[in-house]
Amino acid sequence: MTEETNAPRSLLYLDGVSVSFDGFKALNSLSLVIEPGELRAIIGPNGAGKTTMMDVITGKTRPDTGTVLFEDTIDLTKRDEADIAQLGIGRKFQKPTVFESHTVWDNLELALNRPRGVYSTLFYRLSGEDKDRIEEILATIRLSHRKDELAANLSHGQKQWLEIGMLLAQEPKLLLVDEPVAGMTDAETAETAVLLREIARTRSVVVVEHDMGFIRDLGVKVTCLAEGSVLAEGSIDFVSSDPKVIENYLGR
Ligand SMILES: Nc1ncnc2c1ncn2[C@@H]1O[C@H](COP(=O)(O)OP(=O)(O)OP(=O)(O)O)[C@@H](O)[C@H]1O
C-alpha cells in the first residue's frame, strides 16, 4: 500500500493500439505502459512507428483500434490535441521552434502557463512566483547565464534546451521528446542526458532517439519498436543483446 492511494498507477497506458495508412500498419497492436515519474527511452528503425505512437498519444492521429489512457481513466482517443496539451502532455518535435528574435527569458515568459483572455493578457504582470519559476527553469536548461541573449544567438543544442524549458513552463505531467540530440555536439549530448534525468524527477519523460551512446547515458528502461509493435523492452544491455533487436535495428 502506498500512502497516496489516489496517485495513478500508470501515467500512460497503451494496449493493442493499431493505426493503418492505406492498409499499411504503422502501429500493430502496440502495448506500452509509462509509470508516473518514469523516464523511458524508445528506439527502433526508421518506420518502426515511433512518430505515429507520439501522434496517437497527442491526439494528432486516431488509432483504428486499441486503448490509450492517461492517468488510468482518461481516454485520450476521445480528446483533441488542445485538450490533451491541457491535460499535461507536452511534445517536443525534432527541430527547435523558439522565437529567435526574443530573448531566452522572454521565450520562457511567453510559454508560462497562466490564465489567458483579453483582461489577463492586457494587465498581466509577472508575479514573483513566475519570476522564480523562470529562474528555476533557466537553471534546469543550463541557460541562466544567457537569459538576456536573443534566442537566435544560441547554439543548436541550447535552442533545443530552451524549447524543452518552454514546455516545462507549461508544467506537463508527461513530456514527449523526439530525437533531442540530433545535431548536438558530444558535450551537449552528454549534458542533455543529465538534464532529462533531472527533469524526470518531477514528471514522466518519453524520449525517442537513435543515438545509442546517449541512450546508454540515460541509463533507463528502453523499449525497441519495430513494425509497429514492441520488439524488446528492458535495460539497454538486455535490449541491445536481443538477437531480434540486432537483426532489425542495431545490426543494420
Ligand atoms: N500520414 C501518413 N500517411 C501514410 N503513411 C504514413 C503516415 N505517417 C506515417 N506513415 C508510415 O508509417 C510508418 C511508420 O512511420 P513513423 O514515422 O511512425 O516511424 P518512425 O519510427 O517515427 O520512423 P523515423 O525513425 O524514420 O522517424 C512508415 O512506414 C511511414 O511511411
The ligand as a Gaussian input file, in Angstrom:
#p B3LYP/6-31G(d) Opt

LIG

0 1
 N        0.338000      10.137000     -42.613000
 C        0.842000       9.012000     -43.129000
 N        0.392000       8.500000     -44.278000
 C        0.903000       7.361000     -44.792000
 N        1.896000       6.656000     -44.204000
 C        2.384000       7.119000     -43.052000
 C        1.912000       8.324000     -42.445000
 N        2.607000       8.525000     -41.290000
 C        3.477000       7.502000     -41.194000
 N        3.354000       6.660000     -42.237000
 C        4.113000       5.412000     -42.427000
 O        4.030000       4.665000     -41.246000
 C        5.276000       4.035000     -40.917000
 C        5.712000       4.419000     -39.546000
 O        6.189000       5.753000     -39.558000
 P        6.736000       6.560000     -38.300000
 O        7.043000       7.938000     -38.803000
 O        5.791000       6.437000     -37.185000
 O        8.083000       5.781000     -37.983000
 P        9.298000       6.234000     -37.056000
 O        9.618000       5.064000     -36.202000
 O        8.970000       7.507000     -36.381000
 O       10.477000       6.452000     -38.106000
 P       11.703000       7.514000     -38.081000
 O       12.737000       6.955000     -37.149000
 O       12.161000       7.495000     -39.504000
 O       11.160000       8.837000     -37.649000
 C        6.250000       4.462000     -42.017000
 O        6.342000       3.408000     -42.964000
 C        5.597000       5.686000     -42.630000
 O        5.921000       5.814000     -44.000000

